[in-house]
Amino acid sequence: MTEPLIIQGGMGAGVSNWILARAVSQTGQMGVVSGTALDSILARRLQSGDEDGAMRRALAAFPDQGVAQRVLDRYFIPRGKKDSEAFKPIPMFTLTPPKELVELNVAANFVEVFLAKEGHSGKVGINYLEKIQMPLLSGMYGALLAGVDYMLVGAGIPRAIPALLDTLSKHGDASMKIYVQGAQAEEESVMTFRPREVISGTGPDLKRPRFLAIVASEVLALTLAKKSTGKVDGFVVEGPSAGGHNAPPRGPLQLSEGGEPVYGVKDEVDLQKIKAIGLPFWVAGSQADPVKLEEALKAGAAGLQVGSVFAYCEESGLAKWIKKKVIEGLKAGWVHVFTDPKASPTGFPFKVVNVPGSCSEEDDYRNRKRICDLGYLRSLYRRKDGTQGYRCASEPEETYLQKQGDKSDTEGRKCLCNGLMANIGLSQVRNDGTIEKALVTSGDDIGKIMNFLTGSKESYSAMEVVEYLLGTHLGLAMA
């Protein structure tokens, strides 16, 4: 198989949507959809009226029409809900999620991949975060049903994923261990997904996609290559300048004068050691430059993964007002990216763009009433009586403390789940009429988008990004 030179990044929930992924795949490179929160995204798109009919068109191709119809019955609103009305909530994932949620998640992942692959023969990948464990099995199965070509998984140690792909591609029951904070050594929590409880009959023949692990060190890459439960097909090697969550610096946490984590020599990845593993790899993190492609290829890489410049192109799911505001700010010189050590309830550093009217601004963050009603970043924890509960450091402080949490864990924490939904125009409306605000993330090289906005241009396409990145390789890669 000819590997793509460019992998489009699997950026935040709904930013790397099917429209962007399809546009990139049609150039001969790899388009990637984000697998984060697709259940909520599908439910809200349907409640918004599915104006272009794409969601219903994809659901009409779902292998089990009983499931598709139940999803439509629960969430589709012809002509859409009123702007002042709240979105109907969906259940939050637990170790034993309700059937309606599992069906929705399978269908949602199918829909996103199906639409990304529709009408062309290019390769499409899907990106998951290993730390968002509970929706993972049913989500992966939905992507498999749609024929996804690559699966990219990071934000954790995804050793179990390759074998799970082997099992799910045969419609087999799949189980994975779920991390529980405070659990004792002998205690083990397992989540099981049974495809036959979603798809009736034998189900369609499925292919096993290629698995790419997203890593931030050569040690993790080597560990995954040697000790994963199945075949690892390659790596995306991501540096700390990439958007979204970053791996924490190695060693004791040190902050700069501006309050950002300090990364040093220990955080640099030795690409020659990655190359020596013998698997294809792509370099990620501030790579939006044709010179970087040449450097990566000389180092033995298969190519680059690039995110932020795709996030602001015409096809991405990022709300138009955010694109406009950021572009205006870049031209005026006031936009910057802050690596916030506290924003994410996971405790991992998270990059935030200073967009006025979003939760990146201190007043907007402080004025938001804390609530956890999406729950993707909730953690399981062991109660004193040995049972398990769910908590999030971004939920109301008093609630977190009642769940044996430490008050210091709540300080500065922001609700990424609601913020990321607002980023794509699917903000929740609260009972008092307030609307959830965005929380925008980008990589450190956000300024590179100005390469596509010369003169009076105010927007650019995914095709322009690909053509720019390929440079001298354009003729070969577009053939």
N, C-alpha and C positions, 0 to 999 in steps of 0.2 A: 504494500500500500504506500502510495506517495504521501508523505506527511505534509501538512500545511505549513507554510512559512509564517503565517500570522494566525494566532488564535485571538479572537475578540473576547475580552474579559467577561466573566459572569458576574457583572456588577449588581449591587443591591436589589432587593425585591422589585421585580417588574421594570427595572431600568434596562437590563439586558432582556428585552421582551422578544416575542416571536418575530415581530416586524424587523427589528434590528438584526437578529440572528439570521433570518432568511436573506436579508440584503447582503450580509457579509458572505454567507455561504454561496450565494449566486456569483460571487466574484472568483470562486475557486479556493477561498480561504475557509477557515472554520468559524462559523457563527455559533455562539453559545447563549443559551437561555439560562437565566437564574432560576434555580429550583426552590428558592426561599419564599415561603408564604404563598405558594400558588393556590392553595385551597381558599384562602381569604381573597386573593386577587380574582379568581374566577367567580366567587360568590358576589363580589362587589361589581364586577363588570356586568354580570347578569342583572343585578339590581339597578344598574345604571341604564339598562335598556338594550345593551348589546346592539348599538345603533347600526354597525356595519354587518351584523349577523355572523361574524367570524366565530364567536363562541358556540353558537348553535350549529354552525356548519361542522365544526370539529366534533362536537358531541354527537352529531348524526353519524359520524364514522367510528364512534367508540364501539368496541367489540360486544359489549352487553348493553342493549338499548333500554333494558329495565333500569339499570344504574343511571344512564343518561337522562331518562325521563324523570327519575326521582330528584336528580340535581336540578333540573329545570323547574319542576313543580315547587321545590323549596325556595328557589332564589330568583327565578326570572320574573322581571316586572316589565311588561310591554310599555314602551315609551319611557320607562325609567322612573325611579322614585323622584320626589321633589327634592330640590337642593337643601331645603330646611329639615328634611327627614333624615333620621339616622339609618345607617346600614344595619340590616338584620345581622346579629352576631352569629358566628359559627362556634361550635364547641371548641374548647382548647384540648390539645393532645394530653393524654395520660398514658400510663402503661397499659390500660385497657380502654382504648378509645371507642366511642359509640360507632356502630356500623355506618351511620349516615356520614360521619366525619371521614372514615376510612374510604368510603365510596367517593366522596367529594375530592379527597386528596389524590386518589388514583386517577380520577377523571381529569382533574386540573393539570396534573403533570402530563397526562396524555395530550390534552388540548394544546398546551404550549409547544410541545415538541412536534405534534402533528402539523400545526400551522407553520412552524419554522421550516419544516421539511416540504411543505406543500408546493408542488409545481416546479421542482428542480431536482437535480441529482447530486447536489453538493452535500458536504458532511456537516452535521449538526451535533453539538455537544450540549450537555446540561451540567451546571455547576451546583454542588451542594456543600453545606458547611457541616462537618462531622459533629461539631458541638451541638447542632440542632438535631438531636438523635431521634426523638420519638416519631416525627413524620417521615423519617428517612426510608424505611422499608417500603411502605405503601407508595411513597413518591417515586422511588426508583422503579417500582413495578409499572407504574403508569407511564414513565418515560420509555421503558422497554416495550410496552404495548404499542407505542408510537414509532418504534424503530430507531431510537436514538443511537448515534454512531459512536460517541465518546461520552464518558462520564468523568468529570473532574471533581475531586473532593479534597478539601483542605480544612483549615481551622480545627486541627486536632491530629490524631494519629490514626488514619483510616486503614489499619491493618486488616480489618475484617471485611472490608468492602469487596475485594476481588472474589472471594468465595461466595459471598451473598449474591453477587451478580451471576455466578455460575448456577446457583440454586434457583434464583428468580427467573432466569432465562428458560428454565425448564418447568415453570409454574409450580415450583416446589415451595413448601412451607419454610420460611426463613426466620431465624431468631438471632438477636444480637444483645450483648450485654449493655445495660444502661448504667451510666455512672451515677452514684448516689453519694452526696456529700455526707461525711461522717459515718459511712457504713463500716461495719467491722469486717475483718479479713475473711471470715467464713461466710459472710452474707453476699448473695449475688442476686441481682435483679436482671431479669431477661424480658425482652419484648418480642412477641412473635406475630408475624403477619402470614395469613393463609390466603393465597391468591384465589383458591376455589370458593372462598366466601364472598368474593367480589365478582368474578367472571364465571358465569355458568358454563357447563359443558367442558370440552377439552381445551378450549382457548386456542388462539392462533399460534403458529410457530414463531418463536422469538429468536433473535440473534443476541449474542452476548457482546455488548459494546466494549471498545477499548477503554481501559481504565488508566487515567492520569492522576497521580497524587500531587497535590500542591504542597510544596515543602519550603522551609526557610533555612535548611542546613543540609550539608552533605551527610551528616550522621543520620538524620531522619531518613533521607533518601536510601542510604545503604541498608538501614534497618528494615524499611518497607520492602526493598527488593529481596532481602534474604528471608524475612520472617513473616511476610504477609501470608494469609491463608490461601491465596490463589495468585494468579498471574497479574503482576503490575506491568503495564505496557509503556510507561514513561512518566515523566515528571514535568511539572511547572515549577520553576525555581523562583520564588517570589521574595524580593527584597523589602525592607521596611518603608520604602517610599511609595509602595502601592496603596491604593485607596481602601476604605473599609477597615476591617480589623487587621492589625499587624501582630506578628509574633512579638512577645515582650523581649527586651534586650537580655542577653545572657549575662548572668551575674547579678549582683545587687542593683536594684533600680536606682538610677540617678536621673535627676531632672535638670534641664537647662535653666537659665535665668528666666526664660519665657514659660517654664512649666511643662516642657515636653520631654519625653523619655530620650535619653542619650544613647545612641547606638555607636558601637566602636568596631575595632578590628575583629573581635570575636564574632560579630554578627555578619561578617562578610562570608559569602559562600565561595568555596574553591571549586570553580567550574571544571577544572581538570579532574578533580576527584569525582564529580558528578559524571563526567564523560567516561571515566574508567569503569563505572558500573555497567556500561554497555547498553543502556536503554536510551531512546530518544528523549530529549528534554528541550524545554522552551524557557527563555529568560523573561521574567516579569518584574515590573516596578520601575517607572520612569524610563520606559523603553520606546517612547513614541518618536522615533527618529530613524531614518534609513541608515544612518551611520551605525546606530546600535544594532541593526539587523546584520550588517557586515561584520561587526565585532563578535556578535553571538555565533554566527556561522563559522568564523575563524576559530572560535573557542570550542567548536564541535557540537554546538546546539543545532536543533532542527529549525529553530526560528524564535519568534518572540510571542509573548502574550501582552496585549495592549488593552487598557481599559478606559481611562479618563477621556481621551479624545473621542472615543466612541460614545461615551455617556452624553456628550453635548451635541451630537450630530442629529440631523433631522429625524432619523428613524427610531431613536431611543425612546424609552418610555418616560424619561424625566419630564416633568411638567414644563410646558412652554414658558411660563412666567419665570421659572427657575433658570432655564437656559438663558433667557433674555437678561435677567438680572445679573447673572454671573458674567456674561459676555460684556455687559455694560461696565461692570466692576473691573474686569480685566483691562478694558480699554482705558478706564480712569485710574487704574493702578491701586485700587483699595482691596481687591480680593486676595485672600491668603488662606492657606490650609494649616490647621492646627492639629497636631497629633495629641489628642486628649487622653491622658492616662486614666481618667475617671468616667468618661461619658458612658461607656458600655457596661451593662450589668454583668458581663462575663468577666470583667477585670482585665481584659486585653486592651491595649491601646487602640483607639479608634479615631480615624481622621475626620475632621469636621471643617466645612467651608463656612466662612462668615457671611451668610446670606441674610440681609435684613428681613424681618418678619418670620424668621425661623427660630427653632430652639437652639441654634448656635449662639444667639444673643442672650446675654445673662438675664435681662428683664423678662424676655419671652419664656425662658426656661423656668424662672422663679414663679411666674404667674400661672404656669400650667398646673392644674390639679392632678396629682399623681394617681394613676390608675393602671392596672395590668389586666387587660381584657383580650389580648391576643396571645400572649404567653409563649412565643417561640423561643425566648431566651430564658425561660424559667428553668430552675434546677431542681432536681429531686434531692431531698435531704432526709436524714434519719432522725425521726422524733425520739425523745427520751424513752418512750415506751416501746421502741423498736419498729413502729410502723413508719410509713413513708409519707411525706408531704411535698408540696410544691411551693417554691418561693422565687421571687425575683428582686434583686437589689434596687430596681427602679420602681417597685410598687410603693404604696404609701408606707412611710417609715414605721408607723405604729403597727401595721400589719406584718411587716418584715420582722420587727422585734418580737412579736407574738409567736413567730415561727422560729425562734431561737437564733435569729440573725443578729449580727453585730452592727450597731448603729454606724460605725465608720464605713461599713460596706455600702451604705446608702448615699453617702455624701458625694454630690456632683453627678450622680447617675441620671442618665436621660433615657426616655422610652424610645429605644431604637425601633421597635415594632410599629408603633403608631406614626413615628416620624418618617419611616421609610414608605409607609403606605401613602402618607401625605405627599411625599416626593413625586409620586406618579399620579397625582390627582384623585386619589381615593380616600381622602380624609374622612375620619369619622366625625359625625355631628353629635355633640353631647346634649343632655337633657336641658341644660341652661342656654342652649343655642351656640355655645362656643364650638369652634372648629379646630380639630387637631392640626398643629403646625408641622412643617417639614423639618427634617434634620439631614442636611445634604453632606455627602461624603465624596471626596475625590482624592486622587493621588497627588503627590507633591509636584508633579509636572503639569498641573492644570493649565499653566500658561501656554503649553504647546498648542492649545486649540486656536491660538491667535495665528498660527501658521496657515489656517484655513479661512481666515477672515480678513484677507487683504483688501485694501480699498474700502468700498462701501458695503461689502458683503456682511450679512448679518446671520447667515446660517450656512451649513455645509452638509454633505451627504456621507454616508458610510463608504460609498465607492471612492470618494475623494480621499478618505483616510487610507484606505487600502492602497490606492495608487501612490500616494505619498510615501507610505512605509516601504513599499516594495522597491521603489527607486529603480536601480539598474536591473532588478530581477523582474520587472513588470512584464516584459515580453514572455519570459519563461513561465511565470506563475499564472498569467491570464490566458495562456494558450489552451 
